[in-house]
């Protein structure tokens, strides 16, 4: 991790880059099990699957989904088994034709220079991988040997296509590109344009862009229907907005994505005290887009539990203009500052707009005082020595 290597200070750790599991957590109660972890992995275990044969109906996807040790083992064994199988076939052809007993068999052998199983195994490798050292070759004496030569070449091409395609897809999987798409470690709730908003920051560490990037957000919580049915993972889609409006974002620099908490939002009745006691709340954020360099669709995911949402905070600016270009300071990517925010739900704020007036009055004297001090402070001073 970058934080362990000292590249990024611990207090500025990025969500998808580092979250040390060995870090001690001083909590009085156990954390709620995540549906989606901070690095985007789904925390779901599939058990008691009886129809295992369905995975064999899509062999290629099954091979791609396997872990690397198993994939490399299958890759190696597929070639070795095919070489050994056809080596046995070549040895049987030579044995049936009498090529293994010099002086007793035919004058022209089916395959030259085959005297044992070892030489038959070497010839099998030469045929399948088209090495062709020139010491062994098929003659026109045995039509069966010519047929086996054709069959082995076709089988070798099929194995090469499947195995090499599997290795390529594993190295070029879309989630590899998502490792450089980062989210802020915490989300915040604060006022924006006079309304409470749920905000988070997203950024891309690479210079190659994500084309047609879109943001989706879901609230996952345990609910009970009016009929008494318990839904352990009830998912509710809520709209996300960005600075230019719409769902598509231009992710050339880190952006603050926000959701306006209105009457249609599942966070409409969320209060600051609920963030400490509402253990069933989890907000999942999904970023999708097309990788510019490969054209493959990628997806990055993260989630925020109730205790990872900061009420009354705002993200600090990290984009500045330097030497005619814009620079991004990722050391402040997750930094927030406290801002005046009403300690009430969005419903209460909409029903009683006077709560905003209280905040305005609370900030008013401070602003006037700062302006008065600025006016009282002289712009320049004259020293007594300059008058003499």
N, C-alpha and C positions, 0 to 999 in steps of 0.2 A: 504494500500500500504506500501511496505517496506520503501520507502523514508519518508513517514509520521511518521512511527514508529521509525525512526532514525537508522535503521539497515544499510542503504546505504546512503552515503552523496548525496545531491541533484545534485552535479555536475557530479556524476558518476551513474546517474539513468539509468537502463537498459530499453530497448524499451518495451519488453513485460511484464516487472514487474511494471513499474510505468510511467505514463504520466498524471500528475494532470490536469484535465480539468478546475479546478478553477484557475490555474496559469495565471496571466495576460499576454496577448500577445500584444506587442507594434508593430503593423504593420500598414503601411499606407493604405494597400488595403486588401480586403477580400481574404482569402485563397481559392484556388481551391478545389472544392468538391472531396474528395477521392473516388476512386473506391474500394479500400481495406484500412481499417483503420490500425493504427499501431499495434493493438492487433490481427489483422487477420480477423476481421469481415467484410463481404462484405457490402458496403454501397449502397444497392440496395433495393428499395421499390416496391413490386409487387402490382399493383392496377388494379381495374376493371376486376377481374377474374370471368368470368361468369360460367364456368364449375366447380363449387365447389364440385360437386359429385365425381370428380376424386380423391379427398383426402380420401373419404370414401371407395374407392376400395382398398386402402392399409391402413387399420385401424391401424395395428401395428406400421408402420412408422409414421403415424399421431400422435398416442399416444406418441411415443418417442420424437417427435419434439415439443410437447406441453410444455409450461412452467410448472414448478414444482407445483404451486398451482392448476392448472387445472388437472394435472396428479393425484395428491393426492385426489382431489375431485372426479374424475371419479373412482379411486381405491376404495374409501370408498362407493360411491353410488352403484357401481356394486355389492358389497357384501350385502349391506343393502336392495337393491331392490330385489335381489334373495331370501334373507331370508324372506322378507315380502310376496313375491309372493307365495312361497311354504308354508309359514305359513297359508295363506288364503286357499290353496289347502288342507292342513291337517285339517283345521278347518271345511271346507265343507264336507270332508269325515267323520269326526266325527259327524257332524250335520246330515248328511244323514243317517248314521248308528244308530243314536239315542244315541250316547255316551255322549252327553252333558246333558242329562236328566237322572240322576241316578234313577234306579228302574223301568224306563219305557222302556228302550232300551233292546238290547240283553245282554245275560249273559257275553259273551266274547267280549270286544270292539276291534275295528280295531287297535287303538293305546292306550296303557294304560296310565292312569294319565293325560289325556287331558280333561279339564273341561271348558276352556275358550280360547279366542284368544291369551292371554298371554302365556298360556301353549303350545299352538300350535306353537307360535313364538319361544319359547325356544326349542321345539323339532326340529323345522326347523334348528336352529343353530347347535344343536347336530348332526344332520344327515349330514349337509354339511361340517362341520369342524371336524367331527369324534371325538367329545369330549366324548360322551357316559357316562353320569353321572349314568346311571343305573335305574333311576326312571321312564323313559318312553321308550317304545319299541313297535315295530310293531309285531302284532300277525298274525297267519295264517288264521284269520277269513275273511279278505278282500283281495282278489287277487289284487284289484285296488291299495290298499295301498302299496303292495309289488312293483308294477310297478312304482308308484310315487317315492318310495324309490330309485329305480334304476336310474330313470331319474334325480333326484336331485343330486345323487352322480356324475353322468356324467357331468351335468351342472356345479357343483362345481369344478370338476377337470379342466374343460375348463377355467373357470374364474381364477382359481389359476395359470394355466399355462400362460395365456395371461397377467394378471396383474403383476405377479411376474417377468415374462420375461421382461415386459416393464420397471419395476423399476430397474432391473439389467442392462438393456441396457442403461438407462439414467445415472446410476452411473458409468458405465464402458465405456462411450463414448470416442472416440479416441481423441477428442480435449482437454480433461482433461489432457492427457499426454503432449499435445503441450504447456501447460502453462509454462512448465519448459524449453522449447526450446526458446532461446532468440536471438535477433538480435541487432546489434549496432544501436543506435539512429540515427546516420548519416552514410551516405556512402561517400566515398572519391574517387577522381580521381587523380592519380599520375603516375609517370613513374615506370615501372617495366620491366627490361631487354630491356630498350631503347624504350619502347612503352607505350602509354597512356593506363591505365587500370582503369576500374570501380571496386572498391573493397568495400566489406562489411565484417563484422565479425559475425559469428554465433557460438553459444555454447549451451551446454546442462548442466543443473544444477544437474541432477540426476546421480547417479553412474550406474544405469541400462542403458544399451546402446540402441541406435536406430540402428537396423540392416538394412543393404542395404539402407542407407540414400542417397537420391538424391536431387539435387538442380535444380530448374527451375526458369527462369527469363523471364519476359515479360515487354515490353514497351507499355503503354496504352496512347494514345493521340487522339485528335480530328483531323481527316483528311478529305480531300475532294478528291474524285476520279476524273480522267480526264473527266468523263461524268457529273460532277457536283453533284454527290451524296455525301451527308455529312454523314460521319461515326463518331458518337460521341465517341465511345469507340473502336478504332481500336487497336487490340492486335497483337503484333509482338514478336515472340519467339526469344530470343538471347541466345547463349550458355554461360554457366558458366564453369569456370575451377577452380581447386584447386591445391595445391602444388604438388600433385603426378600425376596430369593429370586425365582425365576422368570425368565422371559425378557423380559416386558413391564416397562418402566420409566416412572416418572412424572417427566418431564424438566422440572420447574419450576425446578430449580437444578442446577448442575453435580454430576455423580455420578461416583464411582469404580467402574468396572466391572472385575470381576476374574474370572479363570479359575483354578480350583484345579488345580494340576499333580499329577494322580494317575496311577494305572496305565493309565487309558484316554486319557491325554493324549499327543499327539505330542511334547510338550516334556518327557516323563518322564525322558529321558536327556540333557537339555540341562544343560551345566555352564558356569560363568562363562568359562572359557577358550574355549568354543565360540563365544561372542558375538563374538570378535575374529577367528576363523578360519572360522566357518560362513557362507560367503558365499552359499549356496544357500537360506538361510532367509528367508522373508518372511511376515509375519503380516498378513492383510487383515481390517479391521474394517468392518462394514456396519451402518449405522443406518437403519431404515425406520420410517415413520410417516405419519399422515394430517395434513395441514395444517388447523388449526382454522378458519381464515378462508375457505378455498376448498374444502375437502373433497377435495383432490387428494393422492394418495400421493406422497411424496417419499423420496429415498434419498441419504444422505451416506456417502462412503467415504474411507478412508485406509489406509495401510499402514505397517508398521514393519519395517525391515531389522534384521539382527543387531546392527549397531553403533549402532542407535537404541534398544536395550533396555538399561536401566541395572540392573545387578545390585546388590542391597543398598541400594536407594533406596525412599523413600516420599513420596507427595505431601503437601505442606503443606496445612493447612486454609485454606479461603478464604471460608467462610460464617460470619458472625458476627451476633449479635443487637444491633441498634442502634435505640434510640428505639421500642421495641415492634414492630419489624419486622426481617426477616432481610435482610442486605446481602451481596452477593457482590463480592469484590475480584478482578477479572479480571487485575490486574497480577501476581498470584501463581498464575495458572492452571496454568502448566507447571512451577512451582518444585518441586524435590524436596530431600529431606534424606537423608543416609546413616544407615542403621540397621543394627544387628548382624544379619548374615545368614550362614548356613553356606555356605561355598564348595564345595558339592557338588551333585550332581544330586538330584532328588526321589526317585529310586530308592534312592540311597545313604542319604538321610535317612530313608526309610521302613524300610530294612533295619537301620539303626543309629540308633535314637532318642536314643542318648546324645549325639549331636552337639548336640541342643537343650539338654541339661543343661550342656554346656560354655558355651554362650551365656548360660544363666541364671546360672551361677557367675561369668561375666565381668561381668555387669551387677549382680550382688548387692552386692559391696562398694561400688560407686559409689552405689547407692541408699541403703545404710546410712550411708555417709559424708555424703551430702546430708541425710539425716534427722537425723544427729547434729549437723551444723552448724546445722541449723534449730532444734534444741532448745537448743543452746548460745548461740545469738544471742538477746539480750534483746528482748522485745517493745517495751520503752520504756526510756528513760534519764532519770536525774535529774541535773540540773546542780548544781554546788556553789552557784550563786547562789540556787537555789530553797530551799536549806536555811538560808541566812542570814537 
